[in-house]
Amino acid sequence: MAHTQGAQVAAAGRHRPAPAGREADGARVVLDDLSKQIIEQLQQDGRRSYAAIGKAVGLSEAAVRQRVQRLVELGAMQIVAVTDPMSLGFHRQTMVGVRCGGDLERVAAHLAAMEEIDYVVITAGSFDILIEVVCEDDEQLLEILGQVRGIPSVTATETFVYLKLCKQTYSWGTR
């Protein structure tokens, strides 16, 4: 989940009230066709106006605004400016594979609470959790890795340094 330049709508990311596609109580969010069309409009251009979206999907500007607000509140999407970290002074991006013994949810929550970590996912396979770290330099990366390794239940980490971003997209549509 590296970052490129532009405004995008993502169904994942940090600072949302509930996990993407789920309400705060854990219930799955069911999207009707109009909400899906609104999301797809915003995935094409995150700066598209509510009036233009309304025209495309057959709703008033006010109705689109209300639906977008509700989708954001439910955690089904977020609207963010996706930046190029290199142009903002962050010279090191990495994906870190984390192996754990113990409660994965607890470790993932601890990692997610760390401001320096912008992506946390529980996985199946060689690693229990993957995290993305964007930092200023190797010294800051080393400090963050020390914090991660200091979490009880973390048994090992493996760091993958990004050399070049070749593709990234948020336009997977809706189902």
C-alpha positions, 0 to 999 in steps of 0.5 A, spaced: 500 500 500 505 504 497 503 512 496 503 515 489 501 522 488 493 524 487 487 524 490 484 517 491 478 514 494 480 507 498 476 502 501 482 501 506 487 505 510 488 508 517 484 513 521 477 510 519 472 509 525 471 502 523 474 497 518 473 498 511 466 495 509 464 494 516 460 498 521 463 500 528 459 494 531 462 489 526 456 488 522 458 488 514 456 494 510 451 493 505 452 497 499 446 499 494 447 500 487 447 508 487 452 507 493 457 503 489 456 508 483 458 513 487 464 510 490 466 508 483 465 515 480 470 517 486 475 512 485 476 515 478 477 522 480 477 523 488 476 531 486 469 530 482 464 534 485 458 532 488 454 535 483 457 532 477 457 525 481 449 526 482 448 528 474 452 521 473 448 517 478 441 520 477 441 524 484 441 531 487 448 534 489 445 534 497 443 526 496 450 525 494 453 529 499 449 525 504 451 518 501 458 520 501 458 522 508 454 516 510 459 511 507 465 515 510 462 514 517 461 507 516 468 506 514 466 503 507 471 508 504 475 514 505 477 520 501 484 522 502 490 525 498 495 520 496 502 523 496 509 521 494 513 520 500 519 521 497 517 528 495 515 530 502 522 528 505 520 521 507 526 517 504 525 510 506 519 505 505 518 498 507 514 492 508 515 488 514 513 481 515 512 480 522 511 473 525 508 472 532 506 467 537 500 469 541 494 473 540 494 476 532 489 481 533 492 484 540 499 485 536 495 488 530 492 493 534 498 495 538 502 496 531 496 499 528 496 504 534 503 506 532 503 513 528 509 511 524 506 505 521 501 506 515 498 499 514 497 493 518 494 487 515 493 480 518 495 475 513 496 467 512 502 464 509 510 466 511 508 472 516 502 473 521 502 480 520 504 485 514 506 492 516 508 498 511 513 503 514 514 510 511 520 514 514 525 519 513 531 515 513 534 508 515 536 511 523 528 512 524 527 505 520 531 502 525 528 505 531 521 503 529 523 496 528 526 496 535 519 498 537 516 493 533 521 487 535 519 489 543 512 488 542 510 482 546 509 476 542 513 478 536 518 473 535 521 475 528 521 480 523 523 481 516 524 488 512 523 489 505 526 495 502 522 499 497 527 500 491 522 503 486 514 503 485 512 500 479 504 500 480 499 502 485 492 503 483 485 504 488 480 503 482 478 496 483 471 498 483 465 495 487 462 488 488 
